[in-house]
């Protein structure tokens, strides 16, 4: 019964029992003419509430507030900051699980984002892995280059280069494992990225040796390859055996071995 019908029905002292829109009966209390408008308003408000709920939907948690996950997804970060967050989470998962066992769902969960957000930044797991790898490669190469520029004393240069590998392991063991011990080197793009890392370090040492010694290029490069290989293998042994000796002692032992061979090489122009 509509508002006008209700008012016409409830006249004088006669009581009435209005029927709500949902067809259920109201309380058995008799309603007077004075009470009818209040009932009519209550019915109208209930109907409006049901209409709004049908149109807008009720939040899944039933509180009228966004869920925790929805609020988290709504917390927008600048694109570069979000990308960095995703790379950190992906690095952790790739080191813990390996490339093949790691899943994009797990990486998204570790980063605290939805999977669609992850795919907004990286179109595939391979692309994400390469981005993670590149970040660590840049850190390693930058550290080696910086170390070689710190002194002009050749023995100290050798020590600085060796120490750069040990420092990288100490501060970025995840990156070291991804570069030198990853389980996806069969992928050409990954293999190429690992090669870039070792060759960039070798090039930095080679440039220094060839510039200071005047050695024939192939000989200078062989020395550079040897220095990098020994440093990588020594640092890897130190890491995989749970750092059995102090880092300074490990570095000095590696330097002594390398310098013993280099002492017979003219590292300065005559």
C-alpha positions, 0 to 999 in steps of 0.5 A: 500500500502506498503512502496516499493509500495508507493515509486514506485507510488510516482516518479518524480513530480507526486503527490499521496494520500496514503491510511492509513492502517485503510482504511480512507483517509488522508488530501486532501492536495496533497503529493509530493515525498519528503513528502511520506516517512514522511507519510509512517513513520506516518502510520507505527507508528500508526500501531505499536501503535495499535498492542501494544495496542492490545497486552498489553491492555490500562489501565482502566483510559486511562492515561497510568498509573496504577489506584489508586486502582492498585497502592494501591494493589501494595504497598507491606508490610511485611507479619506481618505488613500486618497481623496486619493492617488486624486485626486492620481493622477487629476488628473495623468492628466486633465491629461496625457491629457484627460478623454476619453482618460484611463482608469480603468485608467491612473488606478488604475495611476498610484495604485498600486491595483487598479481595484476599489479605485478603484471603491470610492471613485468609481463612475464616471469622471465622478464622479472628474473632478468630485471632482478639479475640486472640490478645485482649485476649493476651493483657488482660491476659498480663495486669492482670499478669503484674499488679499482679507482681507490688507489694507484698502488698495484698491490692495493688495487688487487686487494681492492678488487678482491675485496669488492667480490667479498663485500658483494657477497657479504652485503648482497649474498642473494645477488651473488647466488643469482649471478653465479649459482642460478638454476636457469643458465640454460635460458639464453637471455639469462646466460647472456646477463651472467656473461655480461657481469663477469666480462664487465668485471674482467674489462675493468681489471683489463683496462687498468692492467693494459693501461699501466703495464703496456702488456700485449692485449691478450696477455693483459686480458688473461691476467684479468680473467685469472684475477676475476675467476680466483676472486669469484671462486674464493668468495664463493667458497667462503660464502658456501662454507659459512664464512669459516674465517674472517673476511679480511683474512680470506681477502688477504689470503686470496690477494697473496696468492694472486700477487705471488703470480703477478709479482713476475709480471711488469705491471708498470711501464718501464 
